[in-house]
Amino acid sequence: METTDRIAKNILYTAPGCAGHKIHRVFVSSVKEDEKVGNIYAVHYVTHLHSHQVTLLRTLWHMVDDELEIFDGRIHPVDPRHAQHLSEIISHTILRERDHVRARVEDGFSLVAARDEGVLNARIEKLQAMITGDPRANRLVHHEIGCCGGMRKTEDIKRNVYSALVESGLMQGLDAGNPSAARWGTTTKSMASQAAGNMICSVLPRAVTRSFVHFEDGDLDDAEANDDFRRYVKGKVWRTTRYLAEVENIKEDACISFCSEPLDHLLRRLEYMDEHKNAALDLMKSSTNPFHATCLKFAARLTEPLEDGDLSALIYHWARLPEDLNQMKSYLRKLMVSMDAQVWSRLLVFYDEFPWRFAILVHGGFSNVQREALVREFYEKFLCCLEPDFATKVHL
């Protein structure tokens, strides 16, 4: 408004605001990020603090050593539904960036990206080979089909299961970025990373709650650390323990992470469009308009049966009773309706008005007839329906 007041009356000006910031506001207002990010940060902080990492990994080994059930895969085959469910969880958590969010920001082949992709795929294959029981159960199960039909030694199997859990990031995640409300997309990225450990046999919450039973268990091993820092760390550990002890918190975080995938993809898509300097023109056609595509994605998720669509892993994992199913469906739809409606009102409708539609006049994908129709439509509009600092001035 200050800029509008200062510029000359014959200057055409419009200040639409940052589209990326609007997308972030959609997420913030839909899920109340300010109430969530503190807990997500606490979990991230504790699982990445070196001394507590060691404690958590030691606990994880004890879990594997004590509870791992090993079956002969030739006699007791793997349930294909369990394998499918594990694959779906992995797709929405560990592989969320690749399968549901990523949009290319630069063209060309990257040797580093290809190498990292190969390492990640190898870790995922190992996890799927070693964790073959029901991911919903709070126990670890492995069906062994050894070389030439034989069974490997129990200790070797346990070590492989342990390494598969650690290497796939179920305890610390594969990305060390701190979640912050000030950095767009970092909260959902951390939620997805933590959801993997929360959903796959509950290895993360079980390791945390077993490692830090009492408040003082969160103290540092470092004798040189000052008292204030010790209290700070113990507070974070206790907050993490109490947060992960509640299944409703874990369930809600996973729902938010899954439902917000189209928003995170939209943000990446805008980065790609901005990189190629053609964003205004792309908005003019529904086939290239990312806001239109995002609304369609939400609409598809809302209209398809939740038990069979993109979010089926959430339904299968937690909605085992009729009342749980109704509650889960209601919460998922509430999240997606809020996000869809705000993308429509804040972005799609906004950029479908003048002066943005003037881009059609220079867009190669429209005919002269369509351009002439646009001009007639513009001059038939009432001034009260036009944006004041650009479109109204052109109209006058």
GUGU-831202 format. One record per residue (C-alpha): residue in one letter; x, z, y. Coordinates in nm, 3 decimals, decimal comma. Example, Ala and Ser with C-alpha at 12.3 -4.5 7.8 and 13.67 -1.06 7.14 Angstrom:
+---------+---------+---------+---------+
| residuo |    east |      up |   north |
+---------+---------+---------+---------+
|       A |   1,230 |   0,780 |  -0,450 |
|       S |   1,367 |   0,714 |  -0,106 |
+---------+---------+---------+---------+
***
This chain:
+---------+---------+---------+---------+
| residuo |    east |      up |   north |
+---------+---------+---------+---------+
|       M |   0,000 |   0,000 |   0,000 |
|       E |   0,286 |   0,080 |   0,239 |
|       T |   0,441 |  -0,264 |   0,177 |
|       T |   0,104 |  -0,431 |   0,235 |
|       D |   0,064 |  -0,257 |   0,571 |
|       R |   0,411 |  -0,358 |   0,690 |
|       I |   0,417 |  -0,728 |   0,603 |
|       A |   0,291 |  -0,999 |   0,837 |
|       K |  -0,067 |  -1,115 |   0,791 |
|       N |   0,041 |  -1,469 |   0,707 |
|       I |   0,257 |  -1,356 |   0,416 |
|       L |   0,107 |  -1,388 |   0,069 |
|       Y |   0,185 |  -1,076 |  -0,132 |
|       T |   0,061 |  -0,901 |  -0,444 |
|       A |   0,190 |  -0,590 |  -0,619 |
|       P |   0,047 |  -0,578 |  -0,972 |
|       G |   0,269 |  -0,296 |  -1,089 |
|       C |   0,494 |  -0,294 |  -1,393 |
|       A |   0,318 |  -0,426 |  -1,705 |
|       G |   0,554 |  -0,223 |  -1,923 |
|       H |   0,456 |   0,094 |  -1,741 |
|       K |   0,088 |   0,009 |  -1,789 |
|       I |   0,145 |  -0,028 |  -2,163 |
|       H |   0,315 |   0,309 |  -2,168 |
|       R |   0,021 |   0,459 |  -1,980 |
|       V |  -0,212 |   0,321 |  -2,249 |
|       F |  -0,016 |   0,517 |  -2,511 |
|       V |   0,015 |   0,833 |  -2,301 |
|       S |  -0,354 |   0,854 |  -2,221 |
|       S |  -0,464 |   0,768 |  -2,576 |
|       V |  -0,253 |   1,024 |  -2,764 |
|       K |  -0,163 |   1,283 |  -2,496 |
|       E |   0,208 |   1,219 |  -2,536 |
|       D |   0,306 |   1,513 |  -2,315 |
|       E |   0,160 |   1,748 |  -2,577 |
|       K |   0,336 |   1,570 |  -2,863 |
|       V |   0,683 |   1,477 |  -2,748 |
|       G |   0,816 |   1,835 |  -2,733 |
|       N |   0,748 |   1,892 |  -3,102 |
|       I |   0,883 |   1,549 |  -3,201 |
|       Y |   1,199 |   1,620 |  -3,003 |
|       A |   1,240 |   1,963 |  -3,167 |
|       V |   1,227 |   1,808 |  -3,516 |
|       H |   1,474 |   1,540 |  -3,411 |
|       Y |   1,708 |   1,797 |  -3,253 |
|       V |   1,715 |   2,029 |  -3,553 |
|       T |   1,766 |   1,754 |  -3,810 |
|       H |   2,054 |   1,606 |  -3,609 |
|       L |   2,236 |   1,932 |  -3,531 |
|       H |   2,543 |   1,924 |  -3,757 |
|       S |   2,534 |   2,282 |  -3,890 |
|       H |   2,162 |   2,253 |  -3,965 |
|       Q |   2,208 |   1,909 |  -4,119 |
|       V |   2,439 |   2,068 |  -4,372 |
|       T |   2,183 |   2,339 |  -4,445 |
|       L |   1,901 |   2,087 |  -4,488 |
|       L |   2,105 |   1,862 |  -4,717 |
|       R |   2,206 |   2,161 |  -4,929 |
|       T |   1,840 |   2,257 |  -4,961 |
|       L |   1,749 |   1,899 |  -5,050 |
|       W |   2,003 |   1,900 |  -5,331 |
|       H |   1,855 |   2,223 |  -5,468 |
|       M |   1,510 |   2,063 |  -5,454 |
|       V |   1,631 |   1,762 |  -5,652 |
|       D |   1,823 |   1,979 |  -5,898 |
|       D |   1,534 |   2,219 |  -5,959 |
|       E |   1,223 |   2,003 |  -5,957 |
|       L |   1,312 |   1,643 |  -6,041 |
|       E |   1,104 |   1,522 |  -6,336 |
|       I |   1,262 |   1,242 |  -6,537 |
|       F |   1,055 |   1,021 |  -6,766 |
|       D |   1,156 |   0,746 |  -7,002 |
|       G |   1,024 |   0,435 |  -6,830 |
|       R |   0,982 |   0,255 |  -7,160 |
|       I |   0,733 |   0,516 |  -7,282 |
|       H |   0,584 |   0,624 |  -6,948 |
|       P |   0,576 |   0,319 |  -6,720 |
|       V |   0,559 |   0,349 |  -6,342 |
|       D |   0,206 |   0,349 |  -6,199 |
|       P |   0,188 |   0,027 |  -5,991 |
|       R |  -0,037 |   0,197 |  -5,735 |
|       H |   0,230 |   0,457 |  -5,667 |
|       A |   0,493 |   0,186 |  -5,623 |
|       Q |   0,263 |  -0,007 |  -5,390 |
|       H |   0,188 |   0,303 |  -5,183 |
|       L |   0,557 |   0,383 |  -5,148 |
|       S |   0,620 |   0,026 |  -5,033 |
|       E |   0,345 |   0,053 |  -4,769 |
|       I |   0,482 |   0,383 |  -4,638 |
|       I |   0,830 |   0,234 |  -4,610 |
|       S |   0,696 |  -0,070 |  -4,426 |
|       H |   0,527 |   0,144 |  -4,158 |
|       T |   0,808 |   0,399 |  -4,123 |
|       I |   1,162 |   0,302 |  -4,217 |
|       L |   1,091 |  -0,072 |  -4,170 |
|       R |   0,842 |  -0,029 |  -3,884 |
|       E |   1,073 |  -0,196 |  -3,635 |
|       R |   1,126 |  -0,501 |  -3,856 |
|       D |   0,780 |  -0,542 |  -4,009 |
|       H |   0,544 |  -0,446 |  -3,727 |
|       V |   0,720 |  -0,408 |  -3,391 |
|       R |   1,015 |  -0,639 |  -3,349 |
|       A |   0,993 |  -0,944 |  -3,123 |
|       R |   1,297 |  -1,166 |  -3,078 |
|       V |   1,473 |  -1,103 |  -2,746 |
|       E |   1,746 |  -1,359 |  -2,800 |
|       D |   1,781 |  -1,676 |  -3,000 |
|       G |   2,044 |  -1,754 |  -3,256 |
|       F |   2,190 |  -1,598 |  -3,569 |
|       S |   2,358 |  -1,257 |  -3,547 |
|       L |   2,614 |  -1,173 |  -3,815 |
|       V |   2,595 |  -0,802 |  -3,725 |
|       A |   2,215 |  -0,799 |  -3,747 |
|       A |   2,227 |  -0,982 |  -4,082 |
|       R |   2,481 |  -0,734 |  -4,217 |
|       D |   2,275 |  -0,435 |  -4,102 |
|       E |   1,964 |  -0,591 |  -4,251 |
|       G |   2,141 |  -0,629 |  -4,584 |
|       V |   2,254 |  -0,265 |  -4,583 |
|       L |   1,903 |  -0,147 |  -4,499 |
|       N |   1,746 |  -0,360 |  -4,772 |
|       A |   1,990 |  -0,219 |  -5,028 |
|       R |   1,897 |   0,137 |  -4,928 |
|       I |   1,526 |   0,062 |  -4,953 |
|       E |   1,567 |  -0,095 |  -5,298 |
|       K |   1,756 |   0,212 |  -5,413 |
|       L |   1,486 |   0,445 |  -5,281 |
|       Q |   1,213 |   0,247 |  -5,456 |
|       A |   1,411 |   0,246 |  -5,780 |
|       M |   1,475 |   0,621 |  -5,776 |
|       I |   1,145 |   0,761 |  -5,641 |
|       T |   0,884 |   0,627 |  -5,881 |
|       G |   0,621 |   0,900 |  -5,890 |
|       D |   0,324 |   0,958 |  -5,662 |
|       P |   0,453 |   0,982 |  -5,300 |
|       R |   0,155 |   1,207 |  -5,218 |
|       A |   0,271 |   1,478 |  -5,459 |
|       N |   0,502 |   1,758 |  -5,348 |
|       R |   0,744 |   1,689 |  -5,630 |
|       L |   1,009 |   1,433 |  -5,714 |
|       V |   0,962 |   1,202 |  -6,012 |
|       H |   1,188 |   0,934 |  -6,157 |
|       H |   1,114 |   0,691 |  -6,440 |
|       E |   1,443 |   0,594 |  -6,598 |
|       I |   1,503 |   0,254 |  -6,751 |
|       G |   1,874 |   0,255 |  -6,821 |
|       C |   2,114 |  -0,024 |  -6,899 |
|       C |   2,043 |  -0,190 |  -7,237 |
|       G |   1,737 |   0,031 |  -7,276 |
|       G |   1,936 |   0,357 |  -7,273 |
|       M |   1,897 |   0,668 |  -7,054 |
|       R |   2,162 |   0,774 |  -6,805 |
|       K |   2,281 |   1,130 |  -6,788 |
|       T |   2,052 |   1,371 |  -6,606 |
|       E |   2,319 |   1,469 |  -6,353 |
|       D |   2,385 |   1,104 |  -6,268 |
|       I |   2,015 |   1,045 |  -6,211 |
|       K |   1,990 |   1,351 |  -5,986 |
|       R |   2,285 |   1,237 |  -5,777 |
|       N |   2,131 |   0,892 |  -5,738 |
|       V |   1,794 |   1,036 |  -5,637 |
|       Y |   1,962 |   1,264 |  -5,383 |
|       S |   2,170 |   0,984 |  -5,233 |
|       A |   1,865 |   0,755 |  -5,216 |
|       L |   1,672 |   1,017 |  -5,016 |
|       V |   1,961 |   1,077 |  -4,776 |
|       E |   2,073 |   0,716 |  -4,728 |
|       S |   1,721 |   0,595 |  -4,652 |
|       G |   1,695 |   0,842 |  -4,363 |
|       L |   1,424 |   1,071 |  -4,496 |
|       M |   1,605 |   1,377 |  -4,367 |
|       Q |   1,762 |   1,263 |  -4,038 |
|       G |   1,618 |   0,918 |  -3,981 |
|       L |   1,825 |   0,602 |  -3,942 |
|       D |   1,812 |   0,598 |  -3,561 |
|       A |   1,980 |   0,871 |  -3,357 |
|       G |   1,789 |   0,798 |  -3,033 |
|       N |   1,630 |   1,104 |  -2,870 |
|       P |   1,252 |   1,089 |  -2,824 |
|       S |   1,159 |   1,120 |  -2,458 |
|       A |   0,845 |   1,059 |  -2,253 |
|       A |   1,069 |   0,894 |  -1,995 |
|       R |   1,193 |   0,627 |  -2,240 |
|       W |   0,910 |   0,404 |  -2,352 |
|       G |   0,870 |   0,360 |  -2,725 |
|       T |   1,108 |   0,638 |  -2,828 |
|       T |   0,832 |   0,885 |  -2,917 |
|       T |   0,659 |   0,649 |  -3,162 |
|       K |   0,995 |   0,539 |  -3,301 |
|       S |   1,085 |   0,900 |  -3,381 |
|       M |   0,736 |   0,966 |  -3,516 |
|       A |   0,777 |   0,676 |  -3,759 |
|       S |   1,121 |   0,795 |  -3,866 |
|       Q |   0,994 |   1,147 |  -3,931 |
|       A |   0,678 |   1,018 |  -4,100 |
|       A |   0,891 |   0,870 |  -4,379 |
|       G |   1,029 |   1,212 |  -4,474 |
|       N |   0,691 |   1,376 |  -4,417 |
|       M |   0,494 |   1,136 |  -4,636 |
|       I |   0,733 |   1,058 |  -4,922 |
|       C |   0,695 |   1,364 |  -5,147 |
|       S |   0,699 |   1,582 |  -4,831 |
|       V |   1,077 |   1,611 |  -4,861 |
|       L |   1,138 |   1,678 |  -4,490 |
|       P |   0,881 |   1,958 |  -4,427 |
|       R |   0,962 |   2,122 |  -4,761 |
|       A |   1,336 |   2,120 |  -4,690 |
|       V |   1,285 |   2,260 |  -4,339 |
|       T |   1,047 |   2,537 |  -4,437 |
|       R |   1,271 |   2,641 |  -4,728 |
|       S |   1,589 |   2,636 |  -4,519 |
|       F |   1,455 |   2,838 |  -4,225 |
|       V |   1,215 |   3,101 |  -4,355 |
|       H |   1,279 |   3,354 |  -4,077 |
|       F |   1,353 |   3,314 |  -3,707 |
|       E |   1,712 |   3,431 |  -3,747 |
|       D |   1,776 |   3,168 |  -4,016 |
|       G |   1,803 |   2,912 |  -3,737 |
|       D |   2,115 |   3,076 |  -3,589 |
|       L |   2,433 |   2,872 |  -3,550 |
|       D |   2,742 |   2,914 |  -3,767 |
|       D |   2,962 |   2,866 |  -3,460 |
|       A |   3,094 |   3,209 |  -3,359 |
|       E |   3,200 |   3,076 |  -3,017 |
|       A |   2,850 |   2,965 |  -2,913 |
|       N |   2,707 |   3,176 |  -2,630 |
|       D |   2,391 |   3,383 |  -2,673 |
|       D |   2,172 |   3,161 |  -2,454 |
|       F |   2,252 |   2,854 |  -2,660 |
|       R |   2,194 |   3,046 |  -2,983 |
|       R |   1,849 |   3,152 |  -2,864 |
|       Y |   1,775 |   2,795 |  -2,759 |
|       V |   1,868 |   2,657 |  -3,102 |
|       K |   1,678 |   2,927 |  -3,290 |
|       G |   1,373 |   2,852 |  -3,076 |
|       K |   1,394 |   2,482 |  -3,162 |
|       V |   1,434 |   2,557 |  -3,533 |
|       W |   1,139 |   2,795 |  -3,538 |
|       R |   0,923 |   2,547 |  -3,347 |
|       T |   1,017 |   2,276 |  -3,597 |
|       T |   0,943 |   2,498 |  -3,896 |
|       R |   0,602 |   2,602 |  -3,769 |
|       Y |   0,512 |   2,247 |  -3,666 |
|       L |   0,602 |   2,087 |  -4,001 |
|       A |   0,430 |   2,365 |  -4,194 |
|       E |   0,093 |   2,235 |  -4,070 |
|       V |  -0,029 |   1,929 |  -4,261 |
|       E |  -0,262 |   1,834 |  -3,973 |
|       N |   0,039 |   1,787 |  -3,743 |
|       I |   0,212 |   1,561 |  -3,995 |
|       K |  -0,107 |   1,362 |  -4,054 |
|       E |  -0,175 |   1,316 |  -3,682 |
|       D |   0,179 |   1,198 |  -3,608 |
|       A |   0,162 |   0,938 |  -3,885 |
|       C |  -0,174 |   0,811 |  -3,758 |
|       I |  -0,040 |   0,777 |  -3,404 |
|       S |   0,271 |   0,595 |  -3,523 |
|       F |   0,076 |   0,350 |  -3,739 |
|       C |  -0,194 |   0,283 |  -3,478 |
|       S |   0,050 |   0,227 |  -3,191 |
|       E |   0,242 |  -0,054 |  -3,365 |
|       P |   0,059 |  -0,329 |  -3,167 |
|       L |   0,146 |  -0,153 |  -2,840 |
|       D |   0,515 |  -0,129 |  -2,923 |
|       H |   0,514 |  -0,493 |  -3,032 |
|       L |   0,345 |  -0,589 |  -2,705 |
|       L |   0,620 |  -0,416 |  -2,508 |
|       R |   0,886 |  -0,604 |  -2,706 |
|       R |   0,696 |  -0,929 |  -2,657 |
|       L |   0,694 |  -0,881 |  -2,279 |
|       E |   1,070 |  -0,822 |  -2,287 |
|       Y |   1,110 |  -1,152 |  -2,472 |
|       M |   0,886 |  -1,338 |  -2,224 |
|       D |   1,071 |  -1,189 |  -1,928 |
|       E |   1,402 |  -1,293 |  -2,082 |
|       H |   1,280 |  -1,653 |  -2,093 |
|       K |   1,136 |  -1,650 |  -1,737 |
|       N |   0,796 |  -1,796 |  -1,827 |
|       A |   0,572 |  -1,488 |  -1,843 |
|       A |   0,322 |  -1,593 |  -1,574 |
|       L |   0,264 |  -1,931 |  -1,737 |
|       D |   0,228 |  -1,784 |  -2,088 |
|       L |  -0,051 |  -1,557 |  -1,965 |
|       M |  -0,269 |  -1,856 |  -1,880 |
|       K |  -0,340 |  -1,963 |  -2,238 |
|       S |  -0,495 |  -1,735 |  -2,499 |
|       S |  -0,262 |  -1,880 |  -2,763 |
|       T |   0,045 |  -1,750 |  -2,575 |
|       N |  -0,107 |  -1,451 |  -2,394 |
|       P |   0,038 |  -1,134 |  -2,555 |
|       F |  -0,242 |  -0,914 |  -2,417 |
|       H |  -0,500 |  -1,135 |  -2,586 |
|       A |  -0,304 |  -1,122 |  -2,914 |
|       T |  -0,282 |  -0,742 |  -2,896 |
|       C |  -0,656 |  -0,704 |  -2,839 |
|       L |  -0,720 |  -0,934 |  -3,136 |
|       K |  -0,486 |  -0,723 |  -3,351 |
|       F |  -0,672 |  -0,405 |  -3,264 |
|       A |  -1,006 |  -0,580 |  -3,316 |
|       A |  -0,899 |  -0,695 |  -3,663 |
|       R |  -0,794 |  -0,342 |  -3,758 |
|       L |  -1,121 |  -0,201 |  -3,627 |
|       T |  -1,348 |  -0,448 |  -3,805 |
|       E |  -1,174 |  -0,464 |  -4,143 |
|       P |  -1,232 |  -0,189 |  -4,402 |
|       L |  -0,969 |   0,075 |  -4,330 |
|       E |  -0,919 |   0,132 |  -4,702 |
|       D |  -0,797 |  -0,228 |  -4,747 |
|       G |  -0,628 |  -0,313 |  -4,417 |
|       D |  -0,303 |  -0,236 |  -4,236 |
|       L |  -0,378 |   0,137 |  -4,230 |
|       S |  -0,473 |   0,173 |  -4,597 |
|       A |  -0,163 |   0,384 |  -4,666 |
|       L |  -0,299 |   0,659 |  -4,440 |
|       I |  -0,637 |   0,656 |  -4,613 |
|       Y |  -0,487 |   0,660 |  -4,963 |
|       H |  -0,237 |   0,933 |  -4,874 |
|       W |  -0,466 |   1,191 |  -4,717 |
|       A |  -0,834 |   1,097 |  -4,750 |
|       R |  -0,899 |   1,202 |  -5,110 |
|       L |  -1,229 |   1,382 |  -5,041 |
|       P |  -1,536 |   1,226 |  -4,869 |
|       E |  -1,510 |   1,465 |  -4,573 |
|       D |  -1,140 |   1,385 |  -4,533 |
|       L |  -1,217 |   1,012 |  -4,546 |
|       N |  -1,481 |   1,036 |  -4,271 |
|       Q |  -1,257 |   1,249 |  -4,053 |
|       M |  -0,959 |   1,016 |  -4,097 |
|       K |  -1,163 |   0,704 |  -4,023 |
|       S |  -1,313 |   0,861 |  -3,712 |
|       Y |  -0,972 |   0,963 |  -3,575 |
|       L |  -0,810 |   0,626 |  -3,646 |
|       R |  -1,095 |   0,435 |  -3,482 |
|       K |  -1,093 |   0,663 |  -3,180 |
|       L |  -0,721 |   0,597 |  -3,129 |
|       M |  -0,751 |   0,221 |  -3,170 |
|       V |  -1,063 |   0,184 |  -2,953 |
|       S |  -0,889 |   0,375 |  -2,673 |
|       M |  -0,576 |   0,159 |  -2,697 |
|       D |  -0,768 |  -0,168 |  -2,731 |
|       A |  -1,001 |  -0,094 |  -2,439 |
|       Q |  -0,715 |   0,002 |  -2,211 |
|       V |  -0,509 |  -0,306 |  -2,293 |
|       W |  -0,818 |  -0,512 |  -2,214 |
|       S |  -0,901 |  -0,336 |  -1,885 |
|       R |  -0,550 |  -0,263 |  -1,754 |
|       L |  -0,383 |  -0,591 |  -1,855 |
|       L |  -0,592 |  -0,870 |  -2,006 |
|       V |  -0,870 |  -0,867 |  -1,744 |
|       F |  -0,630 |  -0,793 |  -1,458 |
|       Y |  -0,412 |  -1,099 |  -1,521 |
|       D |  -0,715 |  -1,320 |  -1,585 |
|       E |  -0,809 |  -1,307 |  -1,215 |
|       F |  -0,676 |  -1,469 |  -0,901 |
|       P |  -0,404 |  -1,497 |  -0,776 |
|       W |  -0,252 |  -1,501 |  -1,128 |
|       R |  -0,471 |  -1,787 |  -1,239 |
|       F |  -0,309 |  -2,009 |  -0,975 |
|       A |  -0,033 |  -2,053 |  -1,236 |
|       I |  -0,267 |  -2,302 |  -1,406 |
|       L |  -0,199 |  -2,542 |  -1,117 |
|       V |   0,165 |  -2,577 |  -1,228 |
|       H |   0,117 |  -2,523 |  -1,601 |
|       G |   0,189 |  -2,836 |  -1,802 |
|       G |  -0,069 |  -2,743 |  -2,064 |
|       F |  -0,372 |  -2,805 |  -1,838 |
|       S |  -0,525 |  -3,135 |  -1,727 |
|       N |  -0,601 |  -3,239 |  -1,369 |
|       V |  -0,971 |  -3,196 |  -1,445 |
|       Q |  -0,913 |  -2,835 |  -1,544 |
|       R |  -0,703 |  -2,776 |  -1,231 |
|       E |  -0,975 |  -2,919 |  -1,008 |
|       A |  -1,233 |  -2,699 |  -1,181 |
|       L |  -1,012 |  -2,397 |  -1,113 |
|       V |  -0,993 |  -2,478 |  -0,741 |
|       R |  -1,372 |  -2,521 |  -0,718 |
|       E |  -1,421 |  -2,188 |  -0,900 |
|       F |  -1,183 |  -2,016 |  -0,660 |
|       Y |  -1,358 |  -2,136 |  -0,344 |
|       E |  -1,700 |  -2,051 |  -0,487 |
|       K |  -1,601 |  -1,685 |  -0,525 |
|       F |  -1,711 |  -1,425 |  -0,272 |
|       L |  -1,431 |  -1,266 |  -0,071 |
|       C |  -1,525 |  -0,921 |  -0,197 |
|       C |  -1,434 |  -1,033 |  -0,550 |
|       L |  -1,082 |  -1,140 |  -0,456 |
|       E |  -0,759 |  -0,944 |  -0,430 |
|       P |  -0,698 |  -0,886 |  -0,055 |
|       D |  -0,329 |  -0,957 |   0,006 |
|       F |  -0,288 |  -1,292 |  -0,167 |
|       A |  -0,607 |  -1,454 |  -0,301 |
|       T |  -0,822 |  -1,361 |   0,002 |
|       K |  -0,567 |  -1,506 |   0,244 |
|       V |  -0,556 |  -1,832 |   0,050 |
|       H |  -0,937 |  -1,846 |   0,045 |
|       L |  -0,958 |  -1,804 |   0,423 |
+---------+---------+---------+---------+
***
